[in-house]
Amino acid sequence: MELVAERDLLKDDYGNFYMISNASGDSLTVVNAALYYAFNETLDDALVAKVRNQYPNEIACGKYFADLVEAHIEKLEKGEVPGGIYSIDEAKQHYSLHIKPIYGDSFNA
């Protein structure tokens, strides 16, 4: 099993998806996929314009990032992009996982 950062997704037993933000040897750093996308976007006029163009009505900020995850999942499932979706339990058998919480001073996806 070879997992690649910023490509493959992990899924837990509760249906949560995680992005691999860093892969080094047998160690993976993973973060909730929606948070990964949220922390890699700059809140500026261009983002606001992109979101307003995509949605006809006002939405919560999280909806946009959750939809980015859903689009990533769909592309992986359809084989449109390389990579895959793996069980987090399966990944634990091959890698040491470092799961980043949604809080913290050093969060850096």
C-alpha positions as CSV (number, residue, x, y, z in Angstrom):
1,M,0.0,0.0,0.0
2,E,1.5,3.3,-1.1
3,L,-0.4,6.4,-0.1
4,V,0.4,9.7,-1.5
5,A,0.0,13.1,0.1
6,E,-2.7,15.5,-1.3
7,R,-4.0,12.7,-3.5
8,D,-5.4,9.8,-1.5
9,L,-8.2,10.0,1.0
10,L,-8.7,7.9,4.1
11,K,-12.2,7.1,5.5
12,D,-13.0,6.2,9.1
13,D,-15.8,4.0,10.4
14,Y,-18.1,7.0,10.9
15,G,-17.9,8.2,7.3
16,N,-15.4,11.0,7.8
17,F,-12.8,11.6,5.1
18,Y,-9.2,12.6,5.8
19,M,-6.6,14.1,3.4
20,I,-3.0,13.0,3.7
21,S,-1.3,16.3,4.2
22,N,2.2,14.8,4.5
23,A,3.7,11.4,3.7
24,S,7.2,10.5,4.8
25,G,8.4,6.9,4.9
26,D,6.0,4.9,7.0
27,S,4.5,8.0,8.6
28,L,1.4,10.0,7.5
29,T,0.0,13.2,8.7
30,V,-3.8,13.4,8.1
31,V,-6.4,16.0,8.6
32,N,-10.1,16.2,8.1
33,A,-10.5,16.7,4.3
34,A,-12.9,19.7,4.6
35,L,-10.5,21.4,6.9
36,Y,-7.6,20.6,4.6
37,Y,-9.3,22.5,1.8
38,A,-10.4,25.3,4.2
39,F,-6.9,25.9,5.4
40,N,-5.5,26.0,1.9
41,E,-7.8,28.8,0.6
42,T,-7.2,32.5,1.2
43,L,-10.3,34.4,2.3
44,D,-10.3,37.1,-0.2
45,D,-12.6,38.7,-2.8
46,A,-11.7,36.1,-5.4
47,L,-12.8,33.3,-3.2
48,V,-16.1,35.1,-2.3
49,A,-16.7,35.7,-6.0
50,K,-16.0,32.0,-6.8
51,V,-18.4,30.8,-4.1
52,R,-21.1,33.3,-5.1
53,N,-20.8,32.2,-8.7
54,Q,-21.1,28.5,-7.7
55,Y,-24.2,28.8,-5.5
56,P,-27.4,30.7,-6.3
57,N,-28.2,31.4,-2.7
58,E,-26.1,32.3,0.3
59,I,-24.5,29.3,2.0
60,A,-22.4,28.5,5.1
61,C,-18.7,28.6,4.5
62,G,-18.3,25.0,5.4
63,K,-20.7,23.9,2.6
64,Y,-18.2,25.1,-0.1
65,F,-15.3,23.1,1.5
66,A,-17.5,20.0,2.0
67,D,-18.4,20.2,-1.6
68,L,-14.8,20.3,-2.6
69,V,-14.3,17.0,-0.7
70,E,-17.3,15.5,-2.4
71,A,-15.9,16.5,-5.8
72,H,-12.6,14.9,-4.9
73,I,-14.4,11.7,-3.8
74,E,-16.4,11.5,-7.0
75,K,-13.3,12.0,-9.2
76,L,-11.5,9.2,-7.3
77,E,-14.4,6.9,-7.5
78,K,-14.9,7.5,-11.3
79,G,-11.1,7.1,-11.9
80,E,-10.9,10.6,-13.3
81,V,-7.8,11.4,-11.2
82,P,-5.1,9.0,-9.8
83,G,-5.4,7.8,-6.2
84,G,-7.9,6.1,-4.1
85,I,-10.0,6.0,-0.9
86,Y,-8.7,3.7,1.8
87,S,-9.9,2.6,5.2
88,I,-8.2,4.5,8.0
89,D,-7.9,1.1,9.8
90,E,-6.1,-0.4,6.7
91,A,-3.7,2.5,6.6
92,K,-2.9,2.0,10.3
93,Q,-1.7,-1.4,9.5
94,H,1.0,0.0,7.2
95,Y,1.7,3.5,8.5
96,S,2.0,5.5,11.7
97,L,-0.8,8.0,11.5
98,H,-0.5,11.5,13.0
99,I,-4.0,13.0,13.0
100,K,-4.2,16.7,13.2
101,P,-7.0,18.1,15.4
102,I,-9.2,21.0,14.1
103,Y,-7.6,23.3,16.6
104,G,-4.0,24.2,17.5
105,D,-1.4,26.9,16.9
106,S,0.7,24.8,14.5
107,F,-2.0,23.7,12.1
108,N,-0.6,23.7,8.7
109,A,-2.1,21.5,6.0
